[in-house]
């Protein structure tokens, strides 16, 4: 089996690295953990868009480049390696644009995909609800037809980028009488419509990456419906595979990993057998996770939704991220608990940030229990009950 990249792919990787290193050298931003979800930098997104690096796999007739998912994964891997502030376009590029390309009308494709590609459409994910997190099919937000519109009422929680986005992707129930996995539809709506209220959620790290979003008699044009009415849950399953399969589940805290290795070298800690073994074990586990995710990209390039492969890579990768955070705190000791604004904080306070944030990694985009059930039923063919 050949695990090597083509010469063109190696050149592309180097091009991305040169761009990111130049950005850091110019002082535009500083590498950070979880920057893919919390680093909202419209200027960076515009500069990435100018290079044609948003919508890399989308059809050329809508402004994409029609390149492979492996090519896109190379780009994603380098963005995460350098901790680049890509949150403005991340969700639209990773999954929502693909859903529009797969299920949207010709008008939606011509209007929305070029906006995403130009770095003008920032889309927040309106999936989870206070009573429907992991059990997404239990959502209660309603979208009732009224002439050429839908009237939306309900609440979404953990809405990614809710304070900054100008569009919301939304799953809402359009047939309350249907079984819970039916009667759900997908919408993409402007975030400035009357009746939408956003309340920032300050998480344990002190950042504002999510919102509670309330919809009170929000009138949405019928043209905002994506795909077939009442089949939104089935459509969403495909993009959930893309969400779970991303390299961000493995490398969201890569700046910490790299800084931790450098720290142990500078302070001669890497000479300690216990610490050396811990770091070596993490490196081995990282390489395994990386191969699992490239396997997902290869499956996608074959034209198949990476259902069980995505579940496997996400469950493995988030567990790795949690072990990385724990190991960093063990090596740094009490100093690892200091925040980045302290002069005594080692490696810019990345360790405590990662440690606090990592507790939710095995819940986001499907709990580890759900992912293991997917592997059992769809991967191993075991009975559901």
C-alpha positions in Angstrom: 0.0 0.0 0.0 1.3 3.4 -1.0 0.9 6.1 1.7 2.9 8.8 -0.2 1.5 12.0 -1.7 1.9 13.1 -5.3 4.4 15.7 -6.2 1.6 18.2 -6.9 0.1 17.5 -3.4 3.5 18.0 -1.8 3.9 21.4 -3.6 0.4 22.4 -2.5 1.2 21.6 1.1 4.4 23.7 0.9 2.4 26.5 -0.7 0.0 26.5 2.2 2.8 26.4 4.8 4.6 29.3 3.1 1.4 31.4 3.2 0.7 30.6 6.9 4.3 31.2 7.9 4.2 34.6 6.1 1.0 35.5 7.9 2.5 34.8 11.3 5.8 36.6 10.3 3.7 39.7 9.4 2.0 39.6 12.8 -1.5 39.1 11.5 -2.3 36.5 14.1 -0.7 34.1 16.6 -1.2 30.3 16.5 -3.9 29.3 18.9 -5.7 26.1 20.0 -9.2 25.6 18.7 -8.8 28.6 16.3 -10.9 26.7 13.7 -14.0 27.3 15.9 -13.0 30.4 17.9 -10.6 32.4 15.6 -13.0 34.7 13.9 -10.8 36.8 11.5 -12.6 38.1 8.4 -9.4 39.5 7.0 -7.8 36.0 7.2 -10.8 34.4 5.5 -10.6 37.0 2.7 -7.0 36.3 2.1 -7.6 32.5 2.0 -10.5 33.1 -0.4 -8.3 35.1 -2.7 -6.1 32.1 -3.1 -9.1 29.9 -4.1 -8.8 27.8 -1.0 -12.5 27.8 0.1 -14.8 25.3 -1.6 -11.8 23.4 -2.9 -13.8 20.3 -3.8 -16.9 22.0 -5.1 -18.0 22.0 -8.8 -16.1 24.5 -11.0 -19.3 25.9 -12.5 -20.1 27.4 -9.1 -16.6 28.8 -8.4 -15.0 25.7 -6.8 -12.0 23.9 -8.1 -13.3 20.3 -8.3 -10.2 19.0 -6.4 -10.0 15.9 -4.3 -10.9 15.5 -0.7 -7.3 14.5 0.0 -6.2 17.9 -1.4 -8.7 19.7 0.9 -7.4 17.6 3.9 -3.9 18.7 3.2 -5.1 22.3 3.3 -7.0 21.6 6.5 -4.1 19.9 8.2 -1.8 22.8 7.6 -4.4 25.3 8.8 -4.7 23.4 12.1 -0.9 22.8 12.4 -0.4 26.5 12.5 -3.5 27.3 14.6 -4.9 29.6 11.9 -8.0 31.7 12.7 -10.3 30.1 10.1 -13.6 30.1 12.0 -15.3 32.6 9.7 -15.5 30.2 6.8 -14.9 26.8 8.5 -18.4 25.5 8.8 -19.6 26.8 5.5 -16.6 25.2 3.8 -16.6 22.0 5.7 -20.2 20.9 5.5 -22.9 23.5 4.7 -21.6 24.3 1.2 -21.5 20.6 0.4 -25.1 20.3 1.5 -26.1 23.1 -0.8 -24.2 21.5 -3.6 -25.8 18.1 -3.0 -29.4 19.2 -2.3 -29.9 22.8 -3.1 -31.7 24.4 -6.0 -29.8 25.8 -9.0 -30.6 29.3 -7.7 -29.2 28.5 -4.2 -26.1 27.1 -5.7 -25.5 30.1 -7.9 -26.2 32.5 -5.0 -24.7 30.9 -1.9 -21.7 28.9 -3.1 -19.9 31.9 -4.7 -20.6 33.9 -1.5 -18.9 31.2 0.6 -16.0 30.9 -1.8 -15.5 34.7 -1.8 -15.4 34.6 2.0 -18.6 36.6 2.4 -21.0 34.1 4.0 -20.3 33.1 7.6 -22.7 30.3 8.5 -23.5 29.2 12.1 -24.8 25.7 12.9 -28.4 25.6 14.3 -28.8 22.0 15.2 -28.7 21.3 18.9 -31.5 22.4 21.2 -31.8 22.4 25.0 -33.8 19.1 24.9 -32.2 17.7 21.7 -28.5 17.6 21.7 -27.2 14.1 21.0 -30.7 13.0 20.0 -31.0 15.5 17.2 -34.2 13.9 15.9 -36.0 15.1 19.0 -35.7 18.7 18.0 -38.8 20.9 18.6 -38.1 24.1 16.6 -41.1 24.5 14.3 -41.2 25.9 10.7 -44.9 26.2 9.6 -45.7 27.0 6.0 -47.5 30.3 5.5 -48.0 31.1 1.8 -44.6 31.7 0.2 -42.9 31.6 3.6 -42.2 29.6 6.7 -42.8 30.9 10.2 -40.1 29.7 12.6 -40.4 29.4 16.4 -38.0 27.8 18.7 -34.5 27.8 20.3 -31.1 26.5 19.3 -28.2 26.1 21.6 -24.5 25.6 21.1 -24.8 27.5 17.8 -21.3 27.7 16.5 -20.2 31.3 15.9 -23.6 32.6 16.7 -22.3 36.1 17.6 -20.4 36.6 14.4 -22.2 34.8 11.5 -24.5 36.4 8.9 -26.3 33.2 8.0 -27.8 30.4 10.1 -28.1 26.8 9.0 -31.2 25.5 10.7 -32.9 22.2 11.2 -36.6 22.6 12.0 -39.7 20.4 12.3 -42.0 21.0 9.3 -44.4 18.1 10.1 -45.1 17.7 13.8 -47.2 14.6 13.1 -44.5 12.6 11.4 -42.2 10.1 13.2 -39.4 12.0 14.9 -36.8 11.1 12.2 -39.2 12.4 9.6 -40.8 15.7 9.2 -37.6 17.7 9.6 -36.3 20.2 7.0 -33.1 22.1 6.4 -32.9 25.9 6.0 -30.3 28.5 5.4 -31.5 31.9 6.5 -30.0 35.4 6.9 -29.1 36.1 10.5 -30.5 39.6 10.5 -34.2 38.6 10.0 -36.7 40.2 12.5 -37.4 37.9 15.4 -34.0 36.4 15.8 -32.2 37.0 19.2 -28.7 35.8 20.0 -27.4 35.4 23.5 -23.6 34.6 23.8 -22.6 31.5 25.8 -19.4 32.1 27.7 -17.8 28.7 28.1 -15.4 27.4 30.8 -12.4 28.8 28.9 -13.9 32.3 28.9 -14.5 32.4 25.2 -17.6 33.1 23.2 -17.7 30.6 20.4 -21.3 29.6 20.8 -24.7 31.2 21.2 -28.2 30.5 22.3 -30.4 31.6 19.4 -34.1 32.3 19.7 -36.6 32.4 16.9 -39.8 34.3 17.6 -42.2 34.3 14.6 -39.4 34.6 12.2 -40.7 34.8 8.6 -38.4 32.9 6.2 -38.8 32.9 2.4 -39.6 29.5 1.0 -36.4 29.8 -1.1 -34.4 29.3 2.2 -35.5 25.6 2.3 -32.6 23.3 1.3 -33.5 20.1 -0.5 -36.8 18.2 0.0 -39.2 19.2 2.6 -39.4 16.8 5.5 -36.3 14.9 4.5 -33.8 17.3 6.3 -32.7 14.7 8.9 -31.6 12.3 6.2 -29.8 15.1 4.3 -28.1 16.2 7.6 -26.7 12.7 8.2 -24.4 13.1 5.2 -23.0 16.4 6.4 -22.6 15.0 10.0 -20.3 12.5 8.5 -18.2 15.3 7.0 -18.3 17.2 10.4 -17.1 14.2 12.3 -14.4 13.2 9.9 -12.4 16.4 10.0 -8.8 16.8 11.0 -9.9 19.4 13.5 -11.0 16.6 15.8 -7.3 15.4 16.0 -5.4 18.6 15.5 -7.5 21.4 17.1 -4.8 21.6 19.8 -1.8 20.9 17.7 -0.1 24.3 18.7 -0.1 22.9 22.2 1.4 19.6 21.2 4.2 21.3 19.2 4.9 23.9 22.0 4.9 21.2 24.6 7.6 19.2 22.7 9.7 22.4 22.3 9.3 23.3 26.0 10.5 19.9 27.1 13.5 20.2 24.9 14.5 23.7 26.0 14.1 22.8 29.7 15.9 19.4 29.4 12.7 17.6 30.4 12.8 15.4 27.4 15.7 13.6 28.9 13.5 12.2 31.6 12.4 8.7 30.6 8.8 9.1 31.8 8.3 12.3 30.0 10.0 11.1 26.9 7.9 8.0 26.8 4.7 10.0 27.3 5.5 12.3 24.3 6.5 9.3 22.2 3.2 7.6 22.9 1.3 10.8 22.0 3.3 11.0 18.7 2.4 7.4 17.8 -1.2 7.9 18.7 -1.3 11.1 16.6 0.1 9.4 13.5 -2.6 6.6 13.9 -5.3 9.2 14.1 -3.9 11.1 11.1 -4.1 7.9 9.0 -7.6 7.2 10.1 -8.7 10.7 8.9 -6.9 10.4 5.5 -8.7 7.1 5.1 -12.0 9.0 5.5 -10.8 11.4 2.7 -10.0 8.5 0.4 -13.5 7.1 1.0 -15.0 10.4 0.1 -13.0 10.6 -3.1 -14.5 7.2 -4.0 -17.9 8.8 -3.8 -19.2 7.1 -0.6 -20.3 8.9 2.5 -17.8 8.0 5.2 -20.3 6.9 7.8 -18.4 4.3 9.9 -15.0 5.6 9.0 -16.0 9.1 10.2 -17.4 7.7 13.5 -14.1 5.7 14.1 -11.8 8.7 13.4 -13.9 11.1 15.5 -14.1 8.8 18.5 -10.4 8.1 18.3 -9.3 11.6 17.7 -11.2 13.4 20.5 -9.9 10.8 22.9 -6.4 11.7 21.7 -7.0 15.4 22.2 -8.1 14.7 25.8 -5.0 12.6 26.5 -2.9 15.4 25.0 -4.4 18.0 27.4 -4.0 15.7 30.4 -0.4 14.9 29.5 0.4 18.6 29.1 -0.9 19.3 32.6 1.0 16.4 34.1 4.3 17.6 32.5 3.9 21.3 33.3 2.6 20.7 36.9 0.9 23.6 38.8 2.3 26.1 36.3 0.2 24.5 33.6 -2.9 25.9 35.4 -1.9 29.5 34.7 -3.7 31.5 32.1 -2.0 33.1 29.2 -2.1 36.6 30.7 0.2 35.5 33.5 3.9 36.2 33.0 4.7 32.8 34.6 2.4 30.8 32.3 4.4 28.3 30.2 3.7 28.1 26.5 1.3 31.0 26.5 -1.2 29.3 28.7 -2.2 26.9 26.0 -2.3 23.9 28.4 -5.0 25.1 30.8 -7.1 26.3 27.9 -6.8 22.9 26.2 -7.5 21.0 29.4 -10.6 22.9 30.2 -11.9 22.8 26.6 -11.1 19.2 26.0 -13.8 17.9 28.4 -16.4 18.7 25.8 -14.6 17.2 22.8 -16.2 13.8 23.3 -19.7 15.4 23.2 -19.4 17.7 20.2 -20.6 16.4 16.8 -22.0 13.2 18.4 -21.0 11.7 21.7 -18.5 8.9 21.8 -21.3 6.5 22.9 -23.3 7.4 19.8 -20.2 6.9 17.6 -19.5 3.5 19.1 -23.1 2.5 18.4 -22.6 3.6 14.7 -19.5 1.4 14.6 -21.3 -1.5 16.1 -24.4 -1.4 13.9 -23.1 0.0 10.6 -19.5 -1.2 10.8 -19.7 -4.5 12.5 -23.3 -5.4 11.6 -24.3 -6.0 15.2 -28.0 -5.7 16.1 -29.3 -2.3 17.3 -30.7 -3.7 20.5 
